[in-house]
Amino acid sequence: MLLTEHGEAAGFKAGFECSFAKKPLKPGPKGPRQTTSNRIKKQLDDIRTSGGTPKRSPSSELQSCQENGLHSSIPEPIAFSDVCAYLEMFHYKMYPIWPVVDRTFLIHCLGEDMKDPELSALAFAVCAATGAQLRLCSEPNPTTKFEQTSLCDRLAIEAEKRRLEYDYREGATVSGVLVPFFLHAYYTKKRRRYSSTLYIREAVTLAQLLGMDREASYVGLPPQEAHFRRKIFWLLFVTERGHSMQYGVAALLRPSVDLPQADDDKDPHLILAFLSLVRLFVAVDGMLAGEGVDDPGRIFTPESLEGLQRQLGHQPDFPPFSNEVQKTDVFITQQWMRMLLWQLSMKKVSLTASGPDNPLSLTYPDQIARDALSFLTRVSLDSVIAHGPGMELKIFEIANTLLDGGLQVRTTINLNKTKIRLKHHPHHLRNPKQIPYKSSHHNNHAHFKTFTTPFSSLQLLTFNLFQPLLKSSSIITITIPMVIIASTSQTRQALQQRALGQQWVVARIHQ
């Protein structure tokens, strides 16, 4: 069934029976103890009064029941009210990232009985991805094998089960494309790489079977349906390319259809930011991702690499009142691509020791890191968390390449027999709220400032990497404070190991 902003008419046109016209049934699990029902009802009332933003996830109620001995060894059915709560959260938090599901129409046609297997699978998949991405599903303290999974995990399992109730392969639909897409998002957050790869590949294949990658398939479609399909195609394109660039998996989709038009959408400002992200991935097609990237015999010229680097370096043109979540996605993705392109340049052409504003300079990662850090200090924590592990990997890549760049500069200077005297920086950060930031001065008495970030509630890592610029006899100290949001111990340990021996505070250059 087609779920558009004008989806009600499209749903009836497609021949699906809209179940909101049926007599409402009793919502939620049948037969729980009265105390459990009261707790769930109170939580839903709190969600409604707070504008659809729950302070606790529905799964926390399950945990509370377990702690009080009110949960049996057999899991209760997923309540329709919980599904609605998660869909509301999707609309307010995640729709700017995944603008392809109208939660109002989905709730209406789903019905409290949730009998339609395709709509139920889609709703459960959207809820699972949303809960995992926003970390709404806290893990309970398991006492039985049924209690070892959070509500998000149960939603994902239920989505997979409901898909088995209809022939989603031979009876492929546009909504059927979205189910594996959201399961891909869920498994990506769970760091199940193979499962997430299989699901994004399945979503792409179903879209290809429906002809969504061929411009001719859009001829004759109603304007709103064509617009909706284009949004799905380009969302798949961006997601698959990002997954391919991060994990080295071949991408199938090509930029083969026209972009959706902002004027055709009910939220044109969201589409404009979405199109900015799409254009970034189109710009690097064939260079960082897509066909021909893995060809070892391909020749890259300094002119082509520098031209693309300058194209990526342009500030995105965000419309007024742009969504901060989307702006974060576009800007950090842009800096991540600039770093990947610099890595490619380092392998394919000879880099120079000129200033950091030169895209083919050994010190160019300094400028990219400065741009990324400057932006991150101006946005809220929620706008970063909303993007899940993909954002963490991009910021990790920026910091990791910054360290690589420092090694490359020192190696090049040594090969040129330039004498350098380095003094190790003994300072160790203890308080993540106070990050020392060192100003550049042409004397030996550079003082420290206090650099405060908005990420005090997260585990932070800071790397101070000093890049000497090859100028006439002078002392130049450049400090790059790179803040990394490290939500996993593996990420923190990896960056800590890379940073060992690379924190230097003074570099005296004699020519």
N, C-alpha and C positions, 0 to 999 in steps of 0.2 A: 504494500500500500504506500502511496506517496504521502509523505508528511511534510507539507509546505506550510508557509504562513497562511495560505488560503487552502489548507489541506482538507477542510471539512468537505467542501464540494468535490475535491479530487478523490477523497475516500469513497464517497457514495458513487462517484462516476466509475471507480475501479471495481465496484460490485461488492465491497466489504460492508457487512452489517455493522453499523455503529452501535455499540452496546450501551452507550450512555442513555439511550432511550428506554432501556429495560428497567424494570422495577429494581431499585437498589437492594442488594443483599447485605447481610451483616458483614461489616468490614473486619479485617484482621483475623488472627488465628481463632479457631473455634475451640472453646472449652478450656482456656487457661484459667488459672486461679484468679479470683477477683482482685487480689492485691497486684498481680502482674498486669491485669487490664487497666487498673487505676494508674499505675506508673506510666504505662505507654500513653494513656489518654492525657495525662498531665504534661508529658514531654511534647506531644503534638500541639497542645494548647500553647505551650511556651514558644514553639517554633512559629506558630501563626502570629502571636503577639509581637514577636521580634522581627517581623518582616521576612520570614522564610529563611532565617539564618540560625540554625540550631547551635547552641553552645555545646551540646553533647551529641554524639552520634547515636542513631538507633541501637547500634550494637552495644553501647555502653549500658543500655537498659538490660540487655541479655546478660551482661557481665554482672550487673547488680543483682539480677535474679539468681545467678549461680552462687554469688557470695552469700546469699541469704537462704540457700537451699531450696529455691522455688523452681529450679529448672530440672526437668526430667531428663533421662538419658536419651530420649527421642526428641530431635529438634522440632520446634514449632514451625508451621508454615510461615513463609515470609508474608508479612501483613501488607495489604494494599496501602495502608496509611504510611508505612515506612517507604514504600516505593514512591509515593507522592512527595514525601519529604525530601528524598534524594533527588527527584526530578526538579523540585524547586531549587535545591542547591545547585544543580547543574545549570539551570537557567541564569541564576544570579552570578555564578562564579566561572563556569566553564563554557558557556555559550559563545563568548568572544573568541575562544580557541577552537571550538568545534561547532560552528554555526549551521548545523545541518539537521537539528531536531527541534520541532516546535513542541515544547513540553505540554502546553495547554491542550492541543489537539490529541497528543498521545494519551494523556490522562483521560480525556473524555471518551475516546474510542477504546481504551483498554478496558474500562469497566471494573467494578470492584471484584467481580468474579475472576477476572484475568484469564478468560477461557481461550482467547485468540492466541495460538502458539507463536505466531510470528511477531505480533505486537508485544507479547509478554517477553519473548526472547530479547527484543530490542530494548524494552524498558529495563529489564534486569541487567543487560550489558551496559547500558548508559549509567545505571546506578552503580554498578561495580567499578567502572572506570572512574566515575566521579568520586566515589568514596575512597578509592585507592590513591587517586591523584592528590586529593585534598587531605589525606590521612584522617579520614573521618572514622574509620573502623579500627578501634583499638583492639588489641588482641586480648581475649579473655584468659583467665587462669583455668586451663583445662582440667576437668576431673573425669570426663569420659571422652571417648573417641569422637563423639558428635560435637563436643564443645571445643575441639582443637582448631576450629576455623572461625574467623570473624564473620560478621554479616556481609562484608564485601566479598569474601571468598564464597559464601553461600549464594550470593547473587550471581556471581560468575558461573558457578556450578549449575545453578538453576537455568541460566541463559543457555548453556550448552545442552542441558536436558530438554528444554522446550524446543530447541532446534531439531531435535530428533523426532519430534511429533509431526513434522511436515517435510515435504521434499524440497529442501532449500537449494538443492543443486539443480535439479531439472526444472523446478519452478522458481528460478531466480527472479528477484524483484529488487527495486531500488532500496527498499527498507532492508531487504536481505543482505545487501552490500554493507550496510552500516553495522550489522550485528558483529561480524568478525572484526570490523574496524575498531569498535569499542572494546572488544575482547583483547585486541592487540594492545590498546592503551593500558588495559588492566594488567596484562602480563608483562608489559614493559616496566610498569611501576613495581611489579613483584620481582623484577630482574630475572624473569624466565625468558632468556634470550631466544631459545629455539621455538618456544610456544608463540612468543610475540612475532617472530619472523614468519612462522607458518600462517598466522592469522592475517597479517598485513598482506601476505602473498595471496591468500584466499580472497580477501576483499578486492584486491586489484584484479584477480582473475574473473571474479563475478562481474565486476564493472566492465571488463573487456567483453565478456559474453553478452552483456546488454548493449554493447556498442558505444559505451560512454567515452571511449578513447578515439572515436571517429566523428569528425565534424558532420558528416552526412547524416548521422543518426539523430541529429537535433532538428533537422528540417521537418517541418510539419507539426512539431510538438507545440502545445500551448506555451505561451511565453513564460508563465510562472514555473511550469514543469521543466522547461529547458534551462531556465536560470538555476533551479534547484539542482538539476543533474550536473551542471557545470561547477557549482560549488562543491559538490561531492567529488567530482573528478579531480579538481585542483587541490582539495584537501588530501585526497589519496596521494596525489603527485608529491606534495610537500612532505607528507609523512613518510612515504616510501623513500624519497631521496635522503631525508634526514637519517632514517634508519640505515640506509645503504652507506652513507658517508661515515657514520659512527661505528658500524660493525663490519664493513667490508662485504656486504651482500649485494649482489647485482640487482639493479633496478630495472623494472619492466616498462613502466610508463614513460612516454615521451611527451613533450609539450605540443600535443597534436590538435588541440581544440582551442577555440577562442575563450578568452577570459570572461567571467560573468561581469555584467555592468552594474555599477553601484546604484544607478537610478532605478534598477528593476528590483531592488531589495527594500524590505521594510526598515532595515537598519543600515542605511548607506554609509555611515561613518565607520561601522564595523567592517564592512566589505572593503572600504578603501584601505584600511590597515591590513586586512587579509591579503589584498592584492599586492601591497608592498612586500609582504613576505614571499608571495608567489614569485614576484619578479626577481628577488634575490636568487632563488633556486634556478630560475630560467637563465639568469645571467651566467651562472657557473656550469650550465649544462655542457657536457663535453670536455670540461676542464677539470672539475673536481668530482663530478658524478656523471653517470650516463654512459653512452656508447663511446668507446675508444679510450676511456680513462686508463684502462689496464694495459694498453698497448705499449710494450717496452721500447719499440722503435719509433714512437712518436716524437717529433721534434717540437720543442717549445722555444719561442724566440723571446728575448728580453722585452721587445716592444709589446708583444701580446700579453705577457704577464704583467707588465707595468700598466698597460691600458686597462686591464680588468681590475687590477688592484685600485687604481684611481676611481674606477666606476663604483666599486664596492665602498670606497671611502666617502662617497657623498652622503650627507646627512639625509635620512629618510624624511619625506615630506608628509608629516602627520597632519590630518585635518584638525580643526579646533575641537576641543572636548573629546579627544581620542581616548579610548579605553587604555588604562595603564598596563593591564595584563598583556594586551596586544603589543603595545609599544615595547615592553620588555622583551617579548618574543622576537620582534623584528630587529631591535637594536643589538641584542646579544648574539643573535644568529648572524648578523652582519659582521660583528667583530670576530666571531668564530670562523667564518668563511675567510676573512682577511688573514687570519693566522694560518689556516690550512693552505691558502694560496701562497703565503710566504714560505711555508715548508716545501711546497712544490718548487718554488723558485730557487730555494737553496739547493735542491737536488739537480735542477735542470740547467741553471745558468750560473755565472759567476756574480756573486754579490760584492758590493763595494763597502768601504768603511766610512761612507759619508754620513750626514746627519740622519736622525730618525724619521724625518719627513719624506725621505726617499723610499719608495716602495721596494726597491732592490738593494736596500741597505741592510747591513748586518744588524743594525740597531732598530730596524722598523718595528719589531715586536714591542719595543718600549712605547711607541705612540699608540699602538692598538690597545695595549694594557691600560694606558692612561685613559683612553676613551671609554673602555669598558668599566673601569673603576669609577670614573666620574659619573657615569650614568647610574651605576648600581647604588651609589650613595644618595640618589635623588628619588628612588622609587621605594614603594612599600615592600615589606617582607612577603605579604600575601601574593603580590604580583609575580614574585620569583617562585614561590612554592607551587603555585598553580600549574607550572609547566613540568613538574616532576623530575625524574632522573635525567631526562634529556637536557634540561637546563644545567644541571650539575655537571654533566659530562662536557658541555660546551665551555663552561667557566674553567673546569679542570684543564681542558685542552689549551685555553689561553694562558693559564699559569705555567703549565708544563712546557709550552713552547717558549715562554719567556725565559725559563731556566735554560733551555737548549740554546737560545740566542746568546745568553751570557757565556756559555761554554764556547760557542763558535767564535765570539768576538775575542776572547782571551787566546784561543788557539791561533786565530789569524794574526793577532798582534805579535805573538811569540814567533811565528814563522817569519814575520817581517823584521824580527830582531829589534823590536821596540821594547825599551826597558820600562818595566812597570813595577812599582812597589805597592804591594797590597797589604792592608792591615785588616785582620779579621774582626768582625763585629761581634763582641761578646754578649750583646744584649739578647735576652730571651723573653719572649712575650708571655706574661702570666695572665693578664686581664684582657679578655677579648674585646672589652668595651673601649679600651684605650690603646690605639695602635700608633706607635711612634712614626712620625713622618718627618723626614729630614730634608731641609731646604738645600738648594744648590748655592754654594758660595765659593768665591775665588780666594779662600783663605782657609787656615787650618782650624778655625773656630766656628764651624757650622753648628748651629743650635738645633734642638729638636722641638718640633711643634706637636700638638696633640691632634690626631686625626680620628674623629668619631664617626662610626658607621651606624646605620639603622638596624644592623643585624645582631644586636646584643643578645637576643634570645636564642641564637643558633651557635653551633660550634664554628669558630672562625679560625682560619689560617692566614697568616700574613707572610709574604716573602719580600725581603728587601734586596733587590738585585741592582747593583751599581754598574752602569755601562759607561766606560770611558769613551769620550768623543775625541777623535784624532784632530786636535787643533794645535796651535802654537803653544809653546811652553806655558802651561798653566795647570792648576789643580781644579778638576771639574768632578763634582760628585753628583750623580743623578740617582735618586731613589725612586723606585717603583713599588709602592705598597699595593700588593695584589690580594684582595680579599676573596677567599674561596669558601663557598657554602658547602661544607662537607657533612653530609647527613649519614655517611657510613664510615666505619672505622677503616675499611680498605682504602677509601679515597684519602683520608687523613694520613694514613701510614705511607701511602705511595708518594704523596707530595712532601711529607717530612723527609723521606729517604732521598728524594730528588734534591731537596734544598740543602742537604748536609754539605758543608764545605763551600757553599756558594753565597754566603751572606758577607759581603765586604763593604766597608764604609768609606775607605779613602783610596783613590787611585791617582798616583802622581805620574804623569806622562812626560818623558824626556824624548825629544825628537833628535 
